[in-house]
Amino acid sequence: MKFFEMRKIFTIILFLAISLPAALAEGNRDFMRETGKINVVVATILVIFLGIVWYLFRLERKLTKLEHQIKDDQ
């Protein structure tokens, strides 16, 4: 029960951490485009996304290898 309570609290904190800066920066919507930093943000998000995809692909290959190894042992 405690795990789910902590999970709810963590989810609320995460949501606030993500939404608060967006709400505060509402007046300067084009600030990132004006300064040219939007490309840095997009590149960072792309690198993180590709890293997650690479990690999941590698994990899938390892799991498949282990599944075949367990199947062969039986």
C-alpha positions in Angstrom: 0.0 0.0 0.0 2.8 2.4 0.8 4.4 1.9 -2.6 1.2 3.1 -4.4 1.0 6.2 -2.1 4.6 7.1 -2.9 4.0 6.5 -6.5 1.0 8.9 -6.5 3.1 11.5 -4.7 6.0 11.1 -7.1 3.6 11.4 -10.1 2.1 14.6 -8.7 5.6 16.1 -8.1 6.7 15.1 -11.6 3.7 16.6 -13.2 4.2 19.9 -11.3 7.9 19.9 -12.2 7.0 19.5 -15.9 4.0 21.9 -16.0 5.3 24.7 -13.8 8.1 26.0 -16.1 5.8 25.9 -19.0 3.2 27.9 -17.2 5.8 30.5 -16.1 7.2 30.9 -19.6 3.9 31.4 -21.2 4.6 35.1 -21.8 7.9 34.2 -23.7 6.6 31.6 -26.1 9.0 32.5 -28.9 12.0 33.0 -26.6 13.7 29.8 -27.6 13.1 30.4 -31.3 14.4 34.0 -31.1 17.6 33.0 -29.4 18.1 29.9 -31.6 18.2 27.5 -28.7 15.2 25.5 -29.9 17.6 23.5 -32.0 19.6 22.5 -28.9 16.4 21.4 -27.2 15.3 19.3 -30.1 18.8 17.8 -30.5 18.8 16.9 -26.7 15.4 15.3 -26.9 16.4 13.4 -30.0 19.6 12.1 -28.3 17.7 11.0 -25.2 15.0 9.3 -27.4 17.6 7.5 -29.5 19.4 6.4 -26.3 16.2 4.9 -24.9 15.4 3.1 -28.2 19.0 1.7 -28.3 18.7 0.5 -24.7 15.4 -1.2 -25.3 16.7 -2.8 -28.5 19.7 -4.2 -26.7 17.6 -5.3 -23.7 15.2 -7.2 -26.1 18.2 -9.0 -27.8 19.5 -10.1 -24.4 16.1 -11.3 -23.3 15.6 -13.2 -26.5 19.0 -14.8 -26.0 18.1 -15.8 -22.5 14.7 -17.2 -23.5 16.4 -19.4 -26.2 19.0 -20.5 -23.6 16.2 -21.5 -21.1 14.3 -23.2 -23.9 17.3 -25.2 -24.9 18.1 -26.3 -21.3 14.6 -27.8 -20.9 
